Amino acid sequence: MMDEFSLSGKTILVTGASSGIGRQAAILAAKHGATLVITGRDSKRLQETLDQLVEERDASPVTCHLSRVTELTIESEMDDLVSSLPVLDGIVHCAGIVGPLPVKFITQADIDRMFGINYHVPVNLTGKILRKKKLSDGASILFMSTIATRNPYFGGALYSGSKAALEAYSKTLALEMVAKGIRSNCIMAGLVDTPMIENPSEKNMQEEALERYLKRYPLGIGNPKDVANAVVFFMSDASKWITGTSLIMGGE
Ligand SMILES: NC(=O)c1ccc[n+]([C@@H]2O[C@H](COP(=O)([O-])OP(=O)(O)OC[C@H]3O[C@@H](n4cnc5c(N)ncnc54)[C@H](OP(=O)(O)O)[C@@H]3O)[C@@H](O)[C@H]2O)c1
């Protein structure tokens, strides 16, 4: 019997696979039979992901997956990545940043930085892949948005704005690609336990704000595998009747 949840025979690009959700999505996709192309900036952590992918596919040659260290905000690096890609059956755009900033402190440089990786990169990368005809008919494209586009948090204006723009883009992409059976969807996850939210007081979120935020999760905060399960579904033929949607995860 054909397993519509299988990713066997599919080649999938996962950006941001050196960490967090992207790493788990790549590992789980490999477990479900996919061949992966993964990108990240940190070569050591990206290699760790690649090692885990190879382990998941121990019956296949070591060369089954590809990894590329790429700073995606540099256009020439993105072009090199696109040139090196095989024809894909799926794209999972996980590369992204967070960074709370109260509205009165937002500068043009902050807008450029946040929108650069969270919006411009997935939009440009998708366009380049389409123009180079590196996406098969019937492929699936997935973007990582956030529940914060619906439920604001203090300091989240730029982050939420960049992801809301991505949701709107994804819907238009879904419309324009429908004739080729190419689907485009978003995942709007609540708080997921990844390096993005680790050491909150030093890095991204004040400890006190984080505590307040955690109370908003009746099912607790997520782990990357929770999101990766949904990624596998969206990459598989089991979701072939779903496009232009955004899936809320986390119950906030
Ligand atoms: N964690 C959450 O609570 C949560 C909730 C909702 C949505 N999301 C979204 O889910 C996605 C993954 O988040 P995560 O929590 O897994 O984050 P993470 O652990 O910090 O991983 C982010 C990934 O993006 C890559 N990246 C960042 N800037 C890049 C750039 N300029 N060029 C290339 N790669 C870049 C990082 O590469 P290096 O590490 O190699 O530099 C890393 O692989 C993000 O888009 C995020 O907005 C996260």
The ligand as an SDF file (V2000), in Angstrom:
LIG
                    3D

 48 52  0  0  0  0  0  0  0  0999 V2000
   11.9360   28.9740   18.3820 N   0  0  0  0  0  0  0  0  0  0  0  0
   10.7250   29.4960   18.3600 C   0  0  0  0  0  0  0  0  0  0  0  0
   10.0850   29.7170   19.4010 O   0  0  0  0  0  0  0  0  0  0  0  0
   10.0500   29.7980   17.0370 C   0  0  0  0  0  0  0  0  0  0  0  0
    8.6620   30.0110   17.0390 C   0  0  0  0  0  0  0  0  0  0  0  0
    8.0070   30.3100   15.8440 C   0  0  0  0  0  0  0  0  0  0  0  0
    8.7470   30.4050   14.6740 C   0  0  0  0  0  0  0  0  0  0  0  0
   10.1080   30.2040   14.7020 N   0  0  0  0  0  0  0  0  0  0  0  0
   10.8090   30.3360   13.4300 C   0  0  0  0  0  0  0  0  0  0  0  0
   11.3550   29.0780   13.0690 O   0  0  0  0  0  0  0  0  0  0  0  0
   12.5840   29.2730   12.3570 C   0  0  0  0  0  0  0  0  0  0  0  0
   13.6830   28.4710   13.0400 C   0  0  0  0  0  0  0  0  0  0  0  0
   13.8470   28.9620   14.3670 O   0  0  0  0  0  0  0  0  0  0  0  0
   14.7270   28.2120   15.4680 P   0  0  0  0  0  0  0  0  0  0  0  0
   14.0850   28.4830   16.7740 O   0  0  0  0  0  0  0  0  0  0  0  0
   15.0180   26.8350   15.0330 O   0  0  0  0  0  0  0  0  0  0  0  0
   16.0460   29.1200   15.4150 O   0  0  0  0  0  0  0  0  0  0  0  0
   17.5860   28.7630   15.6180 P   0  0  0  0  0  0  0  0  0  0  0  0
   17.7520   27.5270   16.4120 O   0  0  0  0  0  0  0  0  0  0  0  0
   18.2190   30.0280   16.0910 O   0  0  0  0  0  0  0  0  0  0  0  0
   18.0620   28.4820   14.1050 O   0  0  0  0  0  0  0  0  0  0  0  0
   18.0540   29.5000   13.1600 C   0  0  0  0  0  0  0  0  0  0  0  0
   18.7030   28.9850   11.9110 C   0  0  0  0  0  0  0  0  0  0  0  0
   18.7220   30.0300   10.9380 O   0  0  0  0  0  0  0  0  0  0  0  0
   20.0220   30.1430   10.4160 C   0  0  0  0  0  0  0  0  0  0  0  0
   20.2780   31.5200   10.0060 N   0  0  0  0  0  0  0  0  0  0  0  0
   20.0370   32.6390   10.7280 C   0  0  0  0  0  0  0  0  0  0  0  0
   20.4580   33.7240   10.0300 N   0  0  0  0  0  0  0  0  0  0  0  0
   20.9430   33.2660    8.8560 C   0  0  0  0  0  0  0  0  0  0  0  0
   21.5220   33.8770    7.7140 C   0  0  0  0  0  0  0  0  0  0  0  0
   21.6870   35.2150    7.6370 N   0  0  0  0  0  0  0  0  0  0  0  0
   21.9280   33.1120    6.6680 N   0  0  0  0  0  0  0  0  0  0  0  0
   21.7850   31.7710    6.7260 C   0  0  0  0  0  0  0  0  0  0  0  0
   21.2590   31.1180    7.7750 N   0  0  0  0  0  0  0  0  0  0  0  0
   20.8380   31.8660    8.8290 C   0  0  0  0  0  0  0  0  0  0  0  0
   20.9350   29.7290   11.5580 C   0  0  0  0  0  0  0  0  0  0  0  0
   22.1970   29.3780   11.0530 O   0  0  0  0  0  0  0  0  0  0  0  0
   23.5260   29.3140   12.0210 P   0  0  0  0  0  0  0  0  0  0  0  0
   23.0650   28.8770   13.3800 O   0  0  0  0  0  0  0  0  0  0  0  0
   24.3560   28.2820   11.3380 O   0  0  0  0  0  0  0  0  0  0  0  0
   24.0850   30.6760   12.0270 O   0  0  0  0  0  0  0  0  0  0  0  0
   20.1570   28.5470   12.1160 C   0  0  0  0  0  0  0  0  0  0  0  0
   20.4140   27.3860   11.3630 O   0  0  0  0  0  0  0  0  0  0  0  0
   12.8490   30.7710   12.3490 C   0  0  0  0  0  0  0  0  0  0  0  0
   12.4260   31.3200   11.1250 O   0  0  0  0  0  0  0  0  0  0  0  0
   11.9950   31.2930   13.4850 C   0  0  0  0  0  0  0  0  0  0  0  0
   11.5790   32.6110   13.2850 O   0  0  0  0  0  0  0  0  0  0  0  0
   10.7640   29.9030   15.8480 C   0  0  0  0  0  0  0  0  0  0  0  0
  1  2  1  0
  2  3  2  0
  2  4  1  0
  4  5  1  0
  4 48  2  0
  5  6  2  0
  6  7  1  0
  7  8  2  0
  8  9  1  0
  8 48  1  0
  9 10  1  0
  9 46  1  0
 10 11  1  0
 11 12  1  0
 11 44  1  0
 12 13  1  0
 13 14  1  0
 14 15  2  0
 14 16  1  0
 14 17  1  0
 17 18  1  0
 18 19  2  0
 18 20  1  0
 18 21  1  0
 21 22  1  0
 22 23  1  0
 23 24  1  0
 23 42  1  0
 24 25  1  0
 25 26  1  0
 25 36  1  0
 26 27  1  0
 26 35  1  0
 27 28  2  0
 28 29  1  0
 29 30  1  0
 29 35  2  0
 30 31  1  0
 30 32  2  0
 32 33  1  0
 33 34  2  0
 34 35  1  0
 36 37  1  0
 36 42  1  0
 37 38  1  0
 38 39  2  0
 38 40  1  0
 38 41  1  0
 42 43  1  0
 44 45  1  0
 44 46  1  0
 46 47  1  0
M  CHG  2   8   1  16  -1
M  END
$$$$
